[in-house]
């Protein structure tokens, strides 16, 4: 089980990313647009740099929704490999079974 503070910090980052997403995309579009004047592009780059670090999607970490474990994360199920194995063995995930040969 991950520390509660780390899980809460990740939730806070997710909210910040969602709230600043549109603004960040607009600024990035201006920075990449070569038809815009150099001064506008420069001011957009400065504004982008002044935004909070945690508003960037790159700063997010995938965590298991059950335990908060950051490693061994399966994107399709949004849980860690350990929880996935438990759920398969308990029959909570349909179509899965323990391999035997």
Buried (B, 14 or more C-beta within 10 A) or exposed (E): EBEEEEBEEBEEBBEBBEEBEEEBEEBEEBBEEEEEEEEEBEBBBEBBEEBEEBBBEEBEEBBBBBBBBBEEBEEEBBBBBBBBBBBBEEEEBEEBEEEEE
